[in-house]
């Protein structure tokens, strides 16, 4: 069912929300420049009230949350017993309730799992998506909105990426990290405020950007996302997700043994890479398209977009031992695309702490 942003002139929507308004590259510029906001219809909001909420979530997830202060932003992962990523969420607490922003496709599974793990503790997780929507943008752009504040603390989550959180660890060696240019936040707003935002956009009083623009900026920042980079084998190490979503010094949680072993004694079997794609044929790969080295498949595309400065780009997960200077071919339904690799997680990630610094590929104009 179309949401309120379907009435904005030029809006192209689907089941995930507002895709674009006819100019995705211009929307990227506006979004990055802090003059537009993006309705994140592909997000869901879970609320976890209760006196035991922080210590309970701390015991279940990869993040240290017991001492999380109201208004502080972080993120967590739920891992299986073998350390594979099952769920992911952005985290914000207001002193009474912990708020989780998740990918909409992950919300049902995460909520079901949380409810099963309550036992006798004073927690009551629920889906609050009927009451609240999520709007993304720079903190400056979001200042024009009125975020929800049911307990007095405005619900604005500031993305910690790519800074290394307390207890985290960074594998990506590029300096400066491309994510340092991305100043991203997400506001939880009431459905009434969402309607007001849609009305302002429809009358020309507020600039919007769609999900296509949001994803392009995320990919350029090497930022992993559950809906794209996670499959049933994904380890947080492979995606450089230890930097913001895992606390390596906290107590026991499911999957911790694998996290510690891979980080301290071994290497993740795969690694995420950034790809600069040949744009001469105007073809973008899809998630799951094969990445080839010669005639052999060595990985798959996880995300792809056309960036307003870098042109066609992608993220892919490839075998750990694939040479860092390898040039790939991406096989799509419309043909093959030449792809230059930019190392994010190097083959040495894990037991070897001394990761060599590698130059970034030069930025090209789109």
Residue pairs with C-beta under 8 A, 6 or more apart in sequence:
2 13
3 13
3 17
3 18
3 39
3 41
3 198
4 194
4 195
4 197
4 198
5 11
5 13
5 17
5 18
5 39
5 41
5 198
5 201
5 208
6 13
6 18
7 198
7 202
8 18
8 21
8 198
8 201
8 202
8 208
9 21
9 202
10 21
10 22
11 18
11 21
11 210
12 18
12 19
12 20
12 21
12 22
12 210
13 19
13 41
16 41
16 42
16 104
16 211
17 39
17 40
17 41
17 42
17 210
17 211
18 38
18 39
18 41
18 208
18 210
18 211
19 210
19 211
19 212
20 27
20 209
20 210
20 211
20 212
20 213
21 27
21 208
21 209
21 210
24 210
24 212
24 213
24 216
24 306
25 213
25 306
25 308
25 366
26 308
27 36
27 208
27 209
27 210
27 212
27 213
28 209
28 213
28 216
28 217
28 307
28 308
29 308
30 36
30 207
30 209
30 213
31 37
31 38
31 137
31 138
31 141
31 209
31 213
31 214
31 217
32 138
32 181
32 182
32 217
32 308
33 138
34 137
34 138
34 140
34 141
34 183
35 141
35 207
36 137
36 141
36 207
36 208
36 209
37 135
37 136
37 137
37 141
37 142
37 144
37 145
37 197
37 206
37 207
37 208
37 209
38 135
38 136
38 137
38 208
38 209
38 210
38 211
38 213
38 214
39 133
39 134
39 135
39 194
39 197
39 198
39 208
40 133
40 134
40 135
40 136
40 186
40 211
40 214
41 104
41 133
41 211
42 103
42 104
42 105
42 211
42 227
43 101
43 102
43 103
43 104
43 134
43 186
44 101
44 102
44 103
44 104
44 106
44 107
44 127
44 129
45 99
45 100
45 101
45 102
45 127
45 128
45 129
45 131
45 132
45 133
45 134
45 188
46 89
46 99
46 100
46 102
46 107
46 110
46 111
46 114
46 125
46 126
46 127
46 128
46 129
47 97
47 98
47 99
47 100
47 125
47 126
47 127
47 128
48 57
48 97
48 98
48 99
48 100
48 114
48 123
48 124
48 125
48 126
49 96
49 97
49 98
49 123
49 124
50 56
50 121
50 122
50 123
50 124
51 122
52 121
52 122
52 123
53 93
53 97
53 98
53 122
53 123
54 65
54 66
54 67
54 68
54 93
54 98
55 65
55 66
56 117
56 118
56 121
56 123
57 63
57 65
57 76
57 91
57 98
58 64
58 65
58 66
58 250
58 251
58 253
59 251
59 252
59 253
60 78
60 114
60 117
60 253
60 254
61 76
61 77
61 78
61 253
62 76
62 77
62 78
62 79
62 236
62 245
62 246
62 247
62 253
62 255
62 256
62 259
63 74
63 75
63 76
63 77
63 91
63 245
63 246
63 247
63 250
64 166
64 167
64 247
64 249
64 250
65 74
65 76
65 91
65 93
65 98
68 74
68 91
68 93
68 98
69 93
70 93
70 94
70 95
70 153
71 92
71 93
71 94
71 153
71 154
72 92
72 93
73 90
73 91
73 92
73 157
73 158
73 159
73 160
74 90
74 91
74 160
74 165
74 244
75 88
75 89
75 90
75 91
75 160
75 244
75 245
76 88
76 89
76 91
76 100
76 245
77 85
77 86
77 87
77 88
77 236
77 241
77 245
77 246
78 85
78 86
78 87
78 88
78 110
78 113
78 254
79 85
79 86
79 236
79 253
79 254
79 255
79 256
79 258
79 259
80 86
80 254
80 255
81 254
81 255
82 255
82 258
83 235
83 236
83 255
83 256
83 257
83 258
83 259
83 262
84 232
84 233
84 234
84 235
84 255
85 226
85 230
85 234
85 235
85 236
85 241
86 109
86 113
87 102
87 106
87 109
87 110
87 113
87 226
88 102
88 103
88 106
88 225
88 226
88 230
88 245
89 100
89 101
89 102
89 106
89 110
90 100
90 101
90 102
90 157
90 159
90 186
91 98
91 99
91 100
91 157
92 98
92 99
92 101
92 155
92 156
92 157
92 188
93 99
94 149
94 150
94 151
94 152
94 153
94 155
95 151
95 152
95 153
96 150
96 151
97 150
97 151
99 128
99 155
99 157
99 188
100 110
101 134
101 157
101 186
101 188
102 110
102 226
103 225
103 226
103 227
104 129
105 226
105 227
106 226
106 227
107 127
107 129
108 127
111 125
111 126
111 127
114 125
115 125
118 124
118 125
130 191
131 190
131 191
132 148
132 155
132 188
132 189
132 190
132 191
133 188
133 189
133 190
133 191
133 193
133 194
134 186
134 187
134 188
134 189
135 142
135 145
135 186
135 187
135 189
135 194
135 197
136 142
136 184
136 185
136 186
136 187
136 214
137 184
137 185
137 209
138 183
138 184
138 185
139 156
139 158
139 183
139 185
142 156
142 185
142 187
144 206
145 187
145 189
145 193
145 197
146 189
146 193
147 154
147 155
147 156
147 187
147 188
147 189
147 193
148 154
148 155
148 188
148 189
148 190
148 193
149 155
154 187
155 187
155 188
156 185
156 186
156 187
156 188
157 185
157 186
157 187
157 188
158 184
158 185
159 182
159 184
159 185
159 186
159 223
160 244
161 179
161 182
161 184
161 221
161 223
161 243
161 244
162 170
162 172
162 177
162 178
162 179
162 180
162 221
162 222
162 223
162 243
162 244
163 243
163 244
164 170
164 243
164 244
165 243
165 244
165 245
165 247
166 247
167 246
167 247
167 248
167 249
167 250
168 242
168 243
168 244
168 245
168 246
168 247
168 248
169 242
169 243
169 246
169 248
169 263
170 240
170 242
170 243
171 237
171 240
171 242
171 243
171 344
171 345
171 346
171 349
171 355
172 222
172 240
172 243
172 344
172 345
173 343
173 346
173 355
173 356
173 357
173 358
174 342
174 343
174 344
174 357
174 358
174 360
175 357
177 222
178 220
178 221
178 222
178 274
178 360
179 221
179 222
179 223
181 221
182 217
182 218
182 220
182 221
182 223
184 217
184 221
189 197
197 206
200 206
201 207
201 208
212 305
215 303
215 305
216 305
216 306
216 307
216 308
216 313
217 307
218 225
218 303
219 274
219 303
219 304
219 305
219 307
219 313
219 314
219 315
220 305
220 307
220 309
220 310
220 313
222 240
222 272
222 274
222 315
222 344
224 230
224 239
224 240
224 241
224 272
224 315
225 303
228 287
228 302
228 303
228 315
229 239
229 272
229 302
229 303
229 315
229 317
230 239
231 317
233 269
233 270
234 317
235 258
235 259
235 262
235 268
235 269
235 270
236 242
236 245
236 246
236 259
237 259
237 262
237 263
237 268
237 345
237 349
237 350
238 268
238 269
238 270
238 271
238 272
238 317
238 345
239 272
239 317
239 345
240 272
240 344
240 345
242 248
242 259
242 263
246 259
248 259
248 260
248 263
262 268
262 350
263 350
263 351
264 350
264 351
265 350
265 351
266 350
266 351
267 320
267 347
267 348
267 349
267 350
267 351
267 352
268 320
268 345
268 349
268 350
269 319
269 320
270 299
270 317
270 318
270 319
270 320
271 317
271 318
271 319
271 320
271 322
271 343
271 344
271 345
271 346
271 347
271 349
272 302
272 315
272 316
272 317
272 344
272 345
273 299
273 315
273 316
273 317
273 318
273 341
273 342
273 343
273 344
273 345
274 313
274 314
274 315
274 341
274 342
274 344
275 291
275 301
275 313
275 314
275 315
275 316
275 328
275 330
275 339
275 340
275 341
275 342
276 310
276 311
276 312
276 313
276 339
276 340
276 342
276 361
276 364
277 284
277 285
277 304
277 311
277 312
277 313
277 314
277 330
277 337
277 338
277 339
278 312
278 337
278 338
278 339
279 306
279 311
279 312
281 334
281 335
281 337
283 332
283 334
283 335
283 337
284 304
284 305
284 306
284 312
284 314
284 332
285 301
285 304
285 314
285 330
285 332
285 337
286 301
286 304
286 332
286 333
287 300
287 301
287 302
287 303
287 304
288 300
288 301
289 300
289 301
289 330
289 331
289 332
290 297
290 299
290 300
290 301
290 330
290 331
291 297
291 298
291 299
291 300
291 301
291 316
291 318
291 328
291 329
291 330
291 339
292 298
292 328
292 329
292 330
292 331
292 336
293 322
293 323
293 326
293 328
293 329
298 318
298 319
298 322
298 326
298 328
299 316
299 317
299 318
299 319
299 322
300 316
300 317
301 314
301 315
301 316
301 330
302 314
302 315
302 316
302 317
303 314
303 315
304 312
304 313
304 314
304 315
305 312
305 313
305 314
306 312
306 313
306 366
307 313
307 366
308 366
309 363
309 364
309 365
309 366
310 363
310 364
310 366
311 364
311 365
311 366
312 337
314 330
314 339
315 344
316 328
316 330
316 339
318 328
320 347
321 347
322 347
324 341
324 343
324 346
324 347
324 358
325 341
326 341
327 338
327 339
327 340
327 341
328 338
328 339
328 340
328 341
329 336
329 337
329 338
329 339
330 336
330 337
330 338
330 339
340 361
342 360
342 361
343 358
346 355
346 356
346 358
348 354
348 355
348 356
349 355
